Amino acid sequence: MPQSFCCQSVTAILASFYGILACSLLSSCRAVRAQNQPSIEFTRVPPAGEGSQDRLEPIAGHVSGARPGERIVLFSQSGKWWVQPFDDRPYTSIQPDSTWKTSIHPGSAYAALLVDSRFRPPPTVNALPETGGPVLAAAVVKGSPSPPQKMLQFSGYRWESREAANDPGGSKNFYDPANAWTDQDGFLHLRIVKQADRWVSSEVRLSRSLGYGSYSFVVRDVSQLEPAAVFAMFTWDDAGPSREMDIEVSRWGEPEDKNAQYVVQPYVVPANTVRFMAPQGTLTYWIKWLPGRVEFKTVRGSDVVADHVFTSGVPSPGDEKIHLNLYVYNNQSNPLRNGSEVIIEKFAFLP
């Protein structure tokens, strides 16, 4: 028999043998994976709520059978499914003990997917991806029942006190309903206090939407607020779009800046923000909201401190509510050093 034929035969036999061995091993691995399918469980479920860009809730869980390099992708349902916590940060890492945790925007239900490196999360989907291919496991859970809101009465209206953390102005803040209360004169107090090793802020929101009309706020002296403190009076729609219009008293951590501004969001449009100086003393702030027009004004006694009219980008009414909050702006060069308190003597609305 020719030597070349012999060598070719041996090579072919070996190739066949290794091919069969590889297939056998691959089939074995597939069988092992099939018998030990990965799974996901939730260990902490946020309360159910309407979608909100402004609110974040903690969520956590555990994975069985995950491999190195695999990650969790979360979705929150508000009409459609929205990737969480942000579309530019859609992945949640799995810890060495197989747990995962992050924050998520509220929704009626929450979904967690275990995915490999091939999965590219879309910002929104009408239906969740099915298990298979890059999606290795999935779990869906309804939002837990919402705890009862702490309510208070102020100026003849019912207000809800915030308890959930959020990130106004891009700064993570924590809240305690005890930081908002009314005194014997009926004045509303908002404060920032130190609890353990962190600052805790305060916020209340009106229990219902009022729509077009004139809103006024009588506020005691806020001219001496620390540069990193922010006091805001604004409209906000949790269901989106935000319909946000603001009167904000803050220097945003810069001591030499003016201390107040009127804003129609988005603030990144230069014409949507007007800065001014809020002087010492009790001031009355006005927002007069009309179709296609919003008028801002600040007065001290009979003197007009500042005013401005916006006619571009003015929202129409939806499910927006008035919010009042006092929170911490995270400026590294000028952090908050002391607690703060703001007193609002009166709120009024005229349709």
C-alpha positions in Angstrom: 0.0 0.0 0.0 1.5 3.4 -0.9 2.7 5.4 2.1 0.7 8.6 1.2 -2.5 6.6 1.1 -1.8 5.2 4.5 -1.2 8.6 6.0 -4.3 10.0 4.4 -6.4 7.2 5.8 -5.0 7.6 9.3 -5.6 11.4 9.1 -9.1 10.9 8.0 -9.8 8.4 10.8 -8.3 10.7 13.4 -10.3 13.7 12.1 -13.5 11.6 12.2 -12.7 10.4 15.8 -12.1 14.0 17.1 -15.2 15.2 15.3 -17.3 12.6 17.0 -15.6 13.4 20.3 -16.2 17.1 19.9 -19.9 16.5 19.0 -20.2 14.2 22.0 -18.7 16.7 24.4 -20.8 19.5 22.9 -23.9 17.4 23.2 -22.9 16.6 26.8 -22.5 20.2 27.6 -25.8 21.1 26.1 -27.4 18.3 28.0 -25.9 19.5 31.3 -27.0 23.1 30.6 -30.5 21.9 29.6 -30.8 19.9 32.9 -29.5 22.9 34.9 -31.4 25.8 33.2 -30.5 29.1 34.8 -33.3 30.9 36.8 -34.0 34.3 38.3 -35.9 35.3 41.4 -36.7 38.6 43.0 -35.8 39.2 46.6 -36.9 42.8 46.7 -39.8 44.2 44.6 -40.6 47.9 44.3 -44.1 49.2 44.9 -46.3 49.4 41.8 -46.5 52.9 40.4 -46.9 55.0 37.3 -43.8 55.6 35.2 -41.8 58.5 36.4 -38.4 59.9 35.3 -38.1 61.5 38.7 -38.4 58.5 41.0 -36.2 55.5 41.6 -36.9 52.5 43.8 -34.5 49.7 45.0 -34.9 46.3 43.3 -32.9 43.1 44.0 -32.7 39.4 43.2 -30.8 36.2 42.9 -29.6 34.1 39.9 -29.0 30.4 39.8 -26.8 28.8 37.1 -25.3 32.0 35.7 -21.9 31.9 34.0 -19.1 34.5 34.0 -19.8 37.4 31.6 -23.6 37.0 31.8 -25.6 40.0 33.2 -29.1 41.1 34.2 -31.2 43.4 32.1 -34.2 45.0 33.8 -37.4 46.4 32.4 -40.3 48.4 34.0 -43.7 48.3 32.5 -45.5 51.6 32.0 -47.7 51.2 29.0 -44.8 49.5 27.2 -41.6 48.0 28.7 -38.7 50.4 29.5 -35.2 49.3 30.0 -33.8 50.1 33.4 -32.4 52.0 35.2 -31.4 54.1 32.1 -31.2 53.3 28.4 -27.5 54.3 28.5 -26.9 52.0 31.5 -29.0 48.9 30.7 -26.9 46.2 32.4 -26.9 45.1 36.0 -23.9 43.1 37.2 -24.2 39.7 39.0 -22.2 39.6 42.2 -19.9 36.6 43.2 -22.6 35.4 45.5 -25.1 35.3 42.6 -27.1 38.3 43.8 -27.9 41.5 41.9 -29.4 44.8 42.9 -29.9 48.3 41.5 -32.6 51.0 41.3 -35.5 51.1 38.9 -38.2 53.5 37.8 -41.7 52.6 39.0 -44.1 50.6 36.9 -47.0 48.2 37.1 -44.7 45.2 36.7 -41.0 44.5 36.5 -39.0 42.0 34.4 -35.4 40.6 34.8 -33.6 38.9 32.0 -30.4 36.9 32.2 -28.4 37.6 29.0 -25.1 36.9 27.4 -22.8 39.2 25.6 -24.8 39.0 22.4 -27.8 40.8 23.8 -28.3 44.5 23.0 -31.2 45.9 25.0 -33.6 48.2 23.2 -34.7 51.3 25.1 -38.4 50.2 24.9 -40.3 47.1 23.7 -44.0 46.4 23.5 -43.4 42.7 24.4 -40.5 41.2 26.3 -37.9 39.1 24.4 -38.6 35.4 24.6 -36.1 33.0 26.3 -33.7 31.6 23.8 -30.5 32.6 22.0 -28.9 35.5 24.0 -31.8 35.5 26.5 -31.0 32.7 28.9 -33.7 33.2 31.6 -36.5 35.6 32.5 -38.7 36.4 35.4 -41.6 38.8 35.7 -43.3 40.1 38.8 -46.1 42.6 39.5 -45.2 45.7 41.6 -45.8 45.3 45.3 -48.7 47.2 46.9 -47.7 50.8 47.5 -47.4 51.9 51.1 -49.9 54.6 52.2 -48.6 58.1 51.5 -48.1 60.5 54.4 -50.6 63.3 53.8 -50.6 66.8 55.3 -52.9 69.8 54.9 -51.5 73.1 53.8 -53.3 76.3 52.6 -56.6 74.3 52.2 -55.0 71.6 50.0 -53.9 68.0 50.6 -50.2 67.3 49.9 -48.3 64.0 49.8 -44.9 63.7 51.4 -42.1 62.0 49.5 -40.3 59.0 51.0 -38.7 57.3 48.0 -35.2 58.4 46.8 -34.7 60.2 43.6 -32.1 62.3 41.7 -33.3 65.8 41.1 -30.7 68.0 39.4 -28.7 64.8 38.7 -27.9 64.4 42.4 -29.1 61.3 44.4 -31.3 62.4 47.3 -33.0 60.5 50.2 -36.2 61.7 51.8 -38.0 61.4 55.1 -41.7 62.5 55.4 -40.9 63.7 58.9 -38.9 66.5 57.2 -42.1 68.2 56.0 -44.7 69.4 58.4 -47.1 72.3 59.2 -46.8 74.4 62.4 -49.6 75.9 64.6 -49.9 78.9 62.2 -50.5 76.6 59.2 -47.1 77.3 57.6 -45.3 74.5 55.7 -41.8 73.7 56.8 -39.3 71.8 54.6 -35.9 70.9 55.9 -32.6 69.0 55.1 -31.1 67.2 58.1 -28.2 64.8 58.6 -29.2 61.2 59.4 -26.4 58.8 60.2 -23.8 59.6 57.5 -26.1 61.2 54.8 -28.2 64.3 54.2 -32.0 63.6 54.0 -34.2 66.0 52.1 -37.9 66.8 51.9 -40.6 67.2 49.3 -44.4 67.4 49.1 -46.6 67.4 46.1 -50.2 68.5 45.6 -52.6 65.5 45.6 -54.3 66.6 42.4 -53.7 68.5 39.1 -55.0 72.1 38.8 -54.1 72.9 35.2 -54.0 76.4 33.7 -54.2 79.2 36.2 -52.3 81.4 38.6 -50.1 79.8 41.3 -48.6 81.8 44.1 -46.2 80.9 46.9 -45.4 83.2 49.9 -41.9 82.1 51.1 -39.8 83.4 54.0 -36.3 84.6 53.5 -34.3 82.1 51.4 -31.5 84.4 50.4 -29.1 82.8 52.9 -29.5 79.2 51.7 -26.2 77.4 51.4 -24.9 77.3 47.7 -25.5 73.5 47.6 -29.1 73.7 48.8 -32.0 73.8 46.3 -35.5 75.0 47.0 -37.9 74.5 44.1 -41.5 75.2 43.3 -42.5 73.4 40.1 -44.9 71.4 38.0 -44.3 67.7 37.3 -46.2 65.0 35.5 -45.2 61.5 36.7 -46.9 59.9 33.7 -44.8 61.9 31.2 -44.1 64.1 29.4 -42.9 65.9 32.5 -44.6 69.2 31.8 -42.0 70.7 34.1 -41.8 74.5 34.8 -39.7 75.7 37.7 -38.9 78.5 40.1 -35.7 77.3 41.7 -33.7 79.1 44.5 -30.1 77.8 44.4 -26.6 78.8 43.5 -25.9 75.1 42.4 -22.8 75.1 44.6 -21.3 78.2 43.2 -21.2 81.0 45.8 -20.8 83.9 43.4 -23.7 82.9 41.1 -27.2 84.5 41.2 -29.4 82.5 43.6 -32.6 82.0 41.6 -34.0 81.1 38.2 -37.2 80.6 36.2 -37.1 77.5 33.9 -39.3 75.9 31.3 -37.7 72.5 30.7 -35.5 71.4 29.0 -33.1 73.8 30.7 -30.3 72.9 28.2 -32.0 75.2 25.7 -30.4 78.6 26.7 -33.6 80.6 26.2 -35.4 78.3 28.7 -33.6 79.6 31.8 -33.6 83.1 33.2 -31.4 83.8 36.3 -32.1 86.5 38.9 -31.2 87.5 42.5 -33.8 86.7 45.2 -33.2 89.3 47.9 -33.6 89.1 51.7 -37.1 89.1 53.2 -40.4 87.3 52.6 -41.1 87.0 48.8 -44.1 86.0 46.8 -43.4 83.9 43.7 -46.0 83.6 40.9 -46.5 81.2 38.0 -49.3 82.2 35.7 -49.9 79.4 33.2 -51.9 80.1 30.1 -52.2 78.3 26.7 -48.9 78.7 25.0 -47.6 81.1 27.6 -46.2 81.1 31.1 -45.5 84.2 33.2 -43.1 84.2 36.2 -42.9 86.9 38.7 -41.3 87.5 42.1 -42.3 90.4 44.4 -41.2 91.7 47.8 -44.0 93.8 49.2 -45.1 96.0 46.3 -41.7 95.8 44.6 -41.2 93.5 41.6 -37.9 91.7 42.1 -37.9 89.8 38.7 -40.3 88.7 36.0 -40.2 86.9 32.7 -42.6 85.5 30.1 -42.0 82.3 28.1 -43.9 81.7 24.9 -41.9 78.8 23.5 -41.9 75.2 24.7 -44.8 75.9 27.2 -46.6 72.6 27.9 -50.3 72.0 28.0 -51.9 70.5 31.1 -52.0 66.7 31.7 -51.6 65.0 35.1 -49.0 67.4 36.4 -49.0 68.4 40.1 -47.3 71.2 42.0 -44.2 70.0 43.9 -42.3 71.8 46.6 -38.9 70.4 47.6 -35.7 71.2 49.4 -32.8 69.0 48.4 -29.0 68.8 48.1 -27.1 69.5 44.9 -24.0 67.5 44.7 -21.2 70.0 44.1 -17.9 68.5 45.0 -16.1 71.8 45.5 -18.8 73.3 47.7 -20.8 70.5 49.4 -23.6 71.1 51.8 -22.1 71.7 55.3 -25.2 72.5 57.4 -28.8 71.6 57.4 -31.3 73.9 55.8 -35.0 74.9 56.4 -37.5 76.8 54.3 -40.9 78.0 55.5 -43.7 78.5 53.0 -46.4 80.6 54.5 -49.1 80.3 51.9 -50.0 78.6 48.6 -52.9 79.9 46.5 -54.4 79.0 43.1 -56.8 81.0 40.9 -58.1 79.3 37.7 
